[in-house]
Amino acid sequence: MAGALAGLRVLDLSRVLAGPWAGQILADLGAEVIKVERPGRGDDTRHWGPPFLKGPLGANTGESAYFLSANRNKQSIAVDFTQPDGQQILRDLAVKSDVVLENFKVGGLSAYGLDYASLSVLNPKLIYCSITGFGQSGPYAQRAGYDFLIQGLGGLMSLTGHPDDDEGGGPVKTGVALVDILTGLYATVAVLAALNHRTQTGEGQHIDMALLDVEVACLANQAMNYLVSGESPTRLGNAHPNIVPYQAFPTADGDMILTIGNDAQFRRFCEVADRLDWVNDPRFATNQARVVHRMELVPLIRQVTVFRRTEEWIALLEAVGVPCGPINSVAQVFADKQVAARSLVFTMAHPLGQTVPQVASPIRLSRTPVEYRRPPPLLGEHTEQVLRYLLGHGDARVNAWRQAGIVG
């Protein structure tokens, strides 16, 4: 069965995470994605390790786990586009493509004739998605932008971590490059929207995606809290700015998370905790009151939760419909029965003679399900295939380019 995006071709000039993440989503959905890499070196993340994939005999293959996380279902071609012949190869591919993804600095590809203005003349239907730190305009447009930097500049770190006066307090970045991931998701949405517009009008267009724009947009309720009140939200550790109790609490053998979203759930929690007096206390009777009086209520809850084990609390609270859960390690996540039931881990045969583990796409389509056709590619694994069969070049020319270092 063909994927939802079967028949679309994506020329992926991006590297690291935000662009490759978008490319992998499009590839999972059936698009043909041709990843362009530097001969001899490739995507920067190929070298971001350890850990590296182990071969059949336990030897290090040199394929980094980071690269393997964001590049399945793609073909890799190694092309040096600083050379005229390399530029022409990519122009020819752009003419045969529906989408270009790139994350070079603003104007970085214009010197090679690979910017939107140049390629759209050759292919007016082209969807060209540029991903940068700060966008194509504004005073920061020429700055390099990285996820960690944007988390700080864009306000996310001011909201993540414990208050300054708490032990271990201070700003903290998220444990994954969340701004990159979110930008990849927004870029995917933008590409699909542009493709739909092209279907209606025949017109391609340029997509300007910025990590900072995405970061600010994803401040969500915290941004609106500030815009409505005029007060900057502060770090609350694991607590929620607008809901109480909605945070981690200590138990007899660790911690658990309570995510009580309404007053009915709070009443049922109080029944299980044998503290119905809290329900009748005007300081705690409603969520609005609990938010105002969180500093009084939270210590009281902590004094109760420490007397039962995490597993015991979860069993009791789930039985009455109170949302709660453990704080799992990554190892515990992949051992979880729900994760297993949803088949969120699978393996693919790798060209180096090993199987490579993968985390499944969360997209579940009933008629055009995600397909896993190719493992993350070796550097330049598909160069000759693309040059010969897609662009129609003969052995002599391909070999000459290889000897000249134009392709690899």
Salt bridges, closest charged atoms under 4 A:
ASP12 OD2 - LYS74 NZ 3.46
ASP28 OD2 - ARG72 NH2 2.85
GLU32 OE1 - ARG9 NE 2.98
GLU37 OE1 - ARG46 NE 2.76
ASP43 OD2 - LYS35 NZ 2.91
ASP44 OD1 - ARG38 NH2 2.51
GLU63 OE1 - ARG46 NH1 3.31
ASP98 OD1 - ARG198 NH2 2.89
ASP164 OD1 - ARG235 NH2 2.35
GLU203 OE1 - HIS197 NE2 3.10
ASP263 OD1 - ARG290 NH2 2.87
ASP277 OD2 - ARG275 NH2 2.79
ASP281 OD2 - ARG283 NH2 2.68
GLU296 OE1 - ARG283 NH1 3.08
GLU296 OE2 - HIS293 ND1 2.76
GLU311 OE1 - ARG309 NH1 3.93
GLU312 OE2 - ARG308 NE 3.64
GLU381 OE2 - HIS382 NE2 3.72
GLU384 OE1 - ARG388 NH1 2.33
GLU384 OE2 - ARG402 NH2 2.91
ASP395 OD1 - ARG388 NE 2.47
